[in-house]
């Protein structure tokens, strides 16, 4: 992988970079990449596009500017300058030595902020603690809901 910063590997216009750095964007993971929504418009949902990432490089965007012009659009640049966003969208190694793509991870989470999930009396719908006796399930430990404690 190239050791240079991702911006050095993109065709960048000064105007698009300035807008990427100053406009209010939100990011959420999707199976196809990162959804970038621009909240500087009255109707942000009409200014929401998916940016496709290859490794750590934002390579394409659904927006009209990216389709019709050569320099990277502000949505691709916004993903490029937000390192945590790129890292969240990249493939992650898993314990068994394989790779978990971002599309396989929890795409309902918006970069670390969990969305509402249905909870029953036994806990959230993703919780398997009821089947494990005294041990917490992996998801409860991973999410910080329950500690992994033992008699060790």
N, C-alpha and C positions, 0 to 999 in steps of 0.2 A: 504494500500500500504506500502511496505517496506520502511523504512526511510533511509536505507543505500544507498550509491552512486551506480548507475547502474553498474559501473565497478566491484564493490564488489559482484555482483550477476551473473557475467559472468565468464566462464573458460577462463583465459587470459594467453597467452604465452608472454614472455618478448619481443621476436622478433616481433610478430604481433603488440604489443602495441607500440613499438618504431616506426615501420613503419606507424601506424595509426597517430602517433603524428608528424611525420616529412614529410610524402609524401604529395604532393599537390592534395587535393581532392576538388571537387565541389559537391554540394548537390542540388537536386531538388525533389519536392514532386510529387508523382505519385498516382494513385488510389490504388495501392498495397503497398505503403510504401514510402521509400526514395531512389531515384536513386543516387548512389555514383559513381563518375567518377574519375579515377586516371589519373592525367595529367603528371605523371613522365615518361610516355611511349610516343613513337613517334606517336602512333595511340591511343589516349585516348578513342575513341569510342569502341575499342575492349577490353577495361578494365573498362567497365561501368556495374554495377550490381544493382539490386533492393534489398534493405534490408527491411525485414518485421519487423514491430514493434508491440508489444503487450503491451499496456499501455505506459510505457517509456522504455521498455526493447527490444533491437534489438534481435529478436529470430532466424532469419534465413537470409541467403543471397544466391543469385543465383550463386555465384562464385564457381569454382571447389574446392578451399581450404575449404570452409565451408561445402561442400558436403562430402568431403573425410576425414577430420580431426576433432578431437574433440574440441580443443580450438576455441574460437570465431575468425573469420577471421578479417583481418585489416579493412575491410569495415564496419562490425558490430561495431568494436571498434571505428572507426572514427565517426560513428553516436553517439555512447555512450559518447564520450568525448566532443562532441559539443552540449551542452545543448540546444541552440536555435533550432537546427535541430530536436532534439527529441521532444521539445515542439511544434514545428510547425506541426509535424506529428501526435501528439496525438489528441484525441477527444477534442473538445472545447464545453463548455456549451453555449447555445444560449438564447436569451431573453425570449422565451416562456417556458423555463424550460427544453427543450429537449437537445439533444446532436447533434452537427454537426461533423461528422467524417472528417478527413483530405481529404478523397476522395470526399466529397461534397463541399469542399472549392475550391478556385481557384487553381487548380493544375498546371496552366500555369505559376504561379508566382514561381520564384526560391528564396524562403525564403526571401521575402520582396522586391525583385527587380522585378518590373513589366516587362513583355515582351512587345514587340511592339504589339499594337492592331490597327485595322483599325479605322481611324477617318473620320467622315464626317464633313460637315460644322456645324452641330449641336453638335458635340463633339464625344467622343469615342462611339463605338457600344454598350457598357454596360451602357451608360448614359441615364437616363429617365427624365432629367430636362425639356425637351420640353413639356412633358405632365403635368407638375406640376405648371405652372404659374411662380410666383415669388420665389417659394421655390426650393432649390437644392434637387436632389435625394439623397437617402441614400448612394449609392456608391461614388458619388462625395464628400460627406462629409467625409465618411470613408477613402477615399484615399487622402484627403487633397486637392482635386482639387478646391472645393468651401467651404466657411465657412457657418455654419448654423447660420444665423443672424435673429433676430426677433425684434419686437417692444415691448419688455417686460420690 
